[in-house]
Amino acid sequence: MSDRLEIFDSLGQVRPLNSFTTAELEKLTPEKRELFDKLAAAMKACEEVEQAHANTEKAVRVAVKELDDAHARHRKDHPPTTFYREWRRIVLGEK
């Protein structure tokens, strides 16, 4: 009974959990099966965290876009002034 399970693919990446057959898992000793179950739980947790991170990045991009749009509207409604324009407004009474 071989308790060796190849968890890496040819590129050195951890194989997806659904790629392990029940026959492969049944060959494992109880100690190795416990380790595999811990690995599977860690992989699932990692996938959940990566998905949450991706969702957060999307939310940040949306918020930054909204901020940029608001900033552009503000600059359109309140264009930046120069010292000379301010002087003309105060001294000469121009708008």
N, C-alpha and C positions, 0 to 999 in steps of 0.2 A: 504494500500500500504506500504510494508516494504521497507525501504531504507537501510537495513543492507546487506552488501556484505562481505562474508568471503574471505579475500584475502590470508589467510595463509592455508597451507595444514596441515595434521596431524603431520608433523615433525617440524612445526613452520617456514617453508620456504615460501617465497612469491610464490604464484602459477604462472605458466607461463601465459603470456598474452593471448595466444591462448586457454587457458582452460576456460575462461569466456564466457558464452553463451550470445547471444543477449538478451535473455529473462531476464537474471540476470541484465544486464546493463540497460535495459529499465525500470526496477523497481526502479532505483536510482532517487533520487531527483536531480534537476539541480545543486545544490550546491555539492552534493556527486559525481555527474558525473564529475563536474569540477575537484574535488580532484582526482578522479580516472584517469582522463586524464593526470593530472600532474604526478601521480604515474607511469602511463604507459610511459610517456615521459622520466621520470627519469630512469626507468628500461631499456629502449632502449639505452639511453645515457651510462648507466653503462655497458651494454653488449658491446657497441662499444669500450669503454675505455678498458674493459677487453680483447677484441680481439686485440686491438692495443698493449696492454701490452704483450700479448702472442707472437705476431709477433716480438716485440722488443726483448723479451727474446730469441727467436729463432735466431735472427740476432746476438745477443751478443754471443750465443754459437758458431755460425759459425765463428765469428771473433776471438774468443778465440782459437778455434781449428786451424784456419789458423795461428795465432800468435805462437802457440805451434809448429806447423809443421815448420814454418820459423825458430824458435829458434833451433829446433832439426837439421835442415839443416845447420844452422850457426855453431853450436857446432861440427858437423861432419866435416865441411870444415875448421874450426878453433878450433881445440881441445884446451881445457884449458891447460895452462902450469904451471909448478911449479918453484920455485926458483932454484932448482937444475938443471932442464932442461935448464932454461934460462942461468944459469952460464956455463953449458957445451956448449951451443950454442955460447956464447960470448967468453969465455976463450979458449975453446978447438976447436972452429970453427966447431962444429958438426951442422948438420941440424936438 
